Each structure stands twice: as structure tokens, then as C-alpha cells.
């Protein structure tokens, strides 16, 4: 029983560590894509910035949709909430 509790505690602590690596993986994927396209300077910077924003935007939209569902929003109220939520997530 103690081993089970210890394993669960370690798994709970390891989750945030691996989640923190996700943005870094997306950033390196964007850097890799920029290298494949042989971009440099301002073009590379712009491409990587847009790539990272797009990568994060998908997860932000999913998170905002989940929040809207939790709040039981529908129709125009849901659309407005999700739009503002995604915009706020992009500003951070």
C-alpha cells in the first residue's frame, strides 16, 4: 500500500515537469521548421513567433472551450467568451 501511495505521489510530481517541457518542444519544432525553410534574420524571427503562437493557440482554444462548457455557455455567449479567453491567453 505504501508503494502505491509513493508511486502516485511521484507521478503527481512528475506531471508538471513533463508539461513544462511541452512549450520548449513546440519552440524547437518551430526552430526546426525555420531551419528547414532556410530562414534567417527577421524572416526567421517572424516565422518562429507565428509558429509558436499558432501552436499555443490551439491549446488555448481547447482550454477556453472547456471553460465555456463548465460554465454551460451556448450560442453567442459561448462564442464571445471563447474569443475573449483566447485573446487573453495570447496576450500573456
C-alpha positions as CSV (number, residue, x, y, z in Angstrom):
1,X,0.0,0.0,0.0
2,X,2.9,2.4,0.8
3,X,4.5,1.6,-2.5
4,X,1.2,2.5,-4.3
5,X,0.9,5.8,-2.5
6,X,4.6,6.6,-3.2
7,X,4.2,5.8,-6.9
8,X,1.1,8.0,-7.1
9,X,2.9,10.9,-5.3
10,X,5.8,10.6,-7.7
11,X,3.5,10.5,-10.7
12,X,1.7,13.7,-9.5
13,X,5.0,15.5,-9.1
14,X,6.4,14.4,-12.5
15,X,3.3,15.6,-14.4
16,X,4.1,19.3,-14.2
17,X,7.8,18.6,-15.0
18,X,6.8,17.0,-18.3
19,X,4.2,19.6,-19.0
20,X,6.7,22.3,-18.7
21,X,8.8,20.7,-21.4
22,X,5.9,20.9,-23.9
23,X,6.3,24.6,-24.9
24,X,10.0,24.0,-25.3
25,X,9.3,21.1,-27.6
26,X,7.0,23.3,-29.7
27,X,9.6,26.1,-29.8
28,X,12.2,23.7,-31.0
29,X,9.8,22.3,-33.6
30,X,9.3,25.8,-34.9
31,X,13.0,26.4,-34.9
32,X,13.5,23.2,-36.9
33,X,10.8,24.2,-39.4
34,X,12.5,27.6,-39.8
35,X,15.9,25.8,-40.4
36,X,14.3,23.5,-43.0
37,X,12.9,26.6,-44.8
38,X,16.4,28.1,-44.5
39,X,15.0,31.3,-42.9
40,X,17.3,33.8,-41.2
41,X,17.1,37.2,-39.5
42,X,13.7,38.9,-39.3
43,X,12.0,36.3,-41.5
44,X,13.1,33.6,-39.1
45,X,12.0,35.6,-36.1
46,X,8.6,36.3,-37.6
47,X,8.1,32.7,-38.7
48,X,9.0,31.3,-35.3
49,X,6.9,33.8,-33.4
50,X,3.8,33.0,-35.6
51,X,4.5,29.3,-35.4
52,X,4.7,29.4,-31.5
53,X,1.5,31.5,-31.4
54,X,-0.3,29.0,-33.6
55,X,0.9,26.1,-31.6
56,X,-0.3,27.7,-28.3
57,X,-3.5,29.0,-29.8
58,X,-4.8,25.5,-30.5
59,X,-4.4,24.5,-26.9
60,X,-5.8,27.8,-25.7
61,X,-8.9,27.4,-27.8
62,X,-9.4,23.9,-26.4
63,X,-9.0,25.1,-22.8
64,X,-11.3,28.0,-23.4
65,X,-13.9,25.7,-24.9
66,X,-13.7,23.5,-21.9
67,X,-14.2,26.5,-19.6
68,X,-17.2,27.6,-21.6
69,X,-18.6,24.1,-21.3
70,X,-18.0,24.2,-17.5
71,X,-19.9,27.5,-17.3
72,X,-22.7,25.9,-19.5
73,X,-22.4,28.7,-22.1
74,X,-24.0,28.3,-25.5
75,X,-24.5,30.3,-28.7
76,X,-23.4,33.9,-28.8
77,X,-22.4,34.0,-25.1
78,X,-20.1,31.0,-25.7
79,X,-18.5,32.5,-28.8
80,X,-17.9,35.8,-27.1
81,X,-16.4,34.1,-24.0
82,X,-14.1,31.8,-26.1
83,X,-13.0,34.7,-28.3
84,X,-12.0,36.9,-25.3
85,X,-10.4,33.9,-23.5
86,X,-8.2,33.1,-26.5
87,X,-7.3,36.7,-26.9
88,X,-6.4,37.0,-23.2
89,X,-4.3,33.8,-23.4
90,X,-2.4,35.2,-26.4
91,X,-1.6,38.4,-24.5
92,X,0.2,36.5,-21.8
